[in-house]
Amino acid sequence: MTVLGADVWPPAPIRTERLVLRESEARDRAAVIELDASPEVGAYLGGPRSRAELERMVPEVPGRRPGFFVVELDGAAIGTVQLDPHAPEVPGSSHRREAGETELGYLFLPDAWGHGYAGEACAAALDWFSGVLPGEPVVLYTQTANVRSMRLAAKLGFTELERFEAYGAEQWFGVRSSAR
């Protein structure tokens, strides 16, 4: 299994034209709670989680693990991008371990939507990943009803491998080769 280890994590902050992708810090806790509690963010992820539950469960430094980036705009956290081990046993899908072992995930606060930040941040994270693990594919799951996520997947170069029903909705599964 492909693993981002201590030899590559944490990377130096990744800077794009407008954003900084960096390792999580204690100051990011409130933004992570806001992301997970947001009805808009949770609409295609099974719904928002209880703010009280999140206050109890989210650690002081959220997402402290290889592959978890906080996305910052003008010094404020606006989202996260994750490159995590892929769980190919998603209900309703075929066994897709051969497609790739790393999954791209991203969450952005609703105020950050519609400005291209998700595309910019995901492209930067994928470029970094390609440099660290050349040739390793990355997979992505999203609901087909999530039109924004479907557009972003296409823009980032993901190609469809299958669609399937899970969690009460049609899901899309795609892969992106890092040899682009």
N, C-alpha and C positions, 0 to 999 in steps of 0.2 A: 504494500500500500504506500502511495506517495504521501510523505509527511513533511510539513514545514518544520524543521527542527531549530534548535538553539543556534546552529551555525548560520542560519539566514534570518532569524527573528530575534529581536525586532529590527526591521530595516531602518535606515535613516528616513525621516519623513519624506514622502513623495509629494512634490509640488507640481501642480498643473498651472495653467494660466490663471485660474481663479481660486483653486482649492488646495488644501493640504490634507493628505492622508497620513495618519500617524497612529502609533500605538495608543490604546486607551489609557486614560488617567482618571483619578478620583473626581476631577471636575466634570467628567462626562456622565456621571451617574444620573443626574436629573434629565439629561437629554435621552438617555437610553430608556429610562422609565416613561418619559413622554412618548417615545416611539412605540413602545409595547402597549401603552394604555390608549393610544389614539384609535378611535373608531375608523377613521379614514385609512390609516396605515394597516390596520387589522382586517379590513374589509375582505381581502382575498387570502387571509392567513388564518381563518377560523375565528375571527373577531378579536376585539381588544381584550387585554387581561386587566384584572382589577388593579387599580392604583395601590390599594392597601396591600394586596398580595405582592405586588412588585416592590413596594417599599420594604417589605420583609425579606424578599428573596434576592433582589439584585445586590451583588457584593459592592463593597466600597469602590473597587475599581472594576467596572463591568467589562466583560469581554476580554479579559487578559488571557489571551491565547494566541498562538501562531495563526496568522491569516485573518485576524480581526482588526480592521482599520476604522478609526473614527474619521469622518469627513468633516473638515472644518472650513468655514467661509468667514473671512474677516474676524478670525479669533473665536468664533462660536461654532459649536457642534451642530451640524444640520442633518447628519445621517451616519450610517455605518455601511461598510462593505465587508463581506466575509468570503474567504476562500477556505472552506472547511472540507473535511473528509466527507465524501459522498455516501449516502445511505441508499444503496441500490434496491433495497427491499420495500420501496414505496408501495402501499396497497394499490392493487389494480394494474400496476405496470409490469412489464416483462422484467426479467432479471437483467439489469443493465450495468453490471460491474465492468464489462469490457468497454463500455463507452468512455470511461474515465473515472478517476478516483477522487477528484476535487470538484466541489460544487460552489458556484458563485451564488451569493445571496446579497441583498441590499435592502436597506430601509431608509427612507428619507422623511423628514417632517413635512407635513402638507404645505407649509409656507414655502418650502424649497422646490415644490413640484412645478414643472412647466418652464424651468430655466436651463435645462440641459445639464444640471449638476450630476444626476445619476449616471448619465452616459459618460461624462468627463471623468468621474471618479472610478467607475467600473473599468473603463478603458485603461486608465492609469494603473489600477490594481492588476488587470490582466497582463499588461505590458511588463510590470514588475515580476509577476509569476512566470511569464515566458522566459525572462532572464535568469531566474533562479532554477527553474525546472524546464529547460528547453524540450520542446516536443510533447510535453504532457498536455493532454486534452482537459478541458474544463466542461462540466455539465451544468444545466440550469433547468429547474422546474418552475412552472408558473401556471396559473389558471388561464384558460383561453379567454375567459371573460375579462381578464385584466389587460385591457387594450394597451395601456401605457407600457406594461412589462413586455408584452408581445413585440411592440415596436422597438423597445430597447434591445431585446434579444436579437432581433434581425439586424439592427444597427451595429451591434457588437460582433456580428458574424456567426451567431449560433445557427445551426441548421437542425430542423426537426428530425427526431428519430421516431417518436411515437406520440400518440394522444391516448389517454385512458381516463376512466372515471375513478375518482378517489375523493374522499372528504365531501361527497355530495355535489361534485362539480367536475366538468371536463378539465383535465390537466394536460399541459404541453411539456414534453421533455426534449431538450435539445443538447447538442454538443458543439464545442468550438475547439478546433485544433489550434495549438499555439504556434504551429508552423505556418504563420500567415504572412 
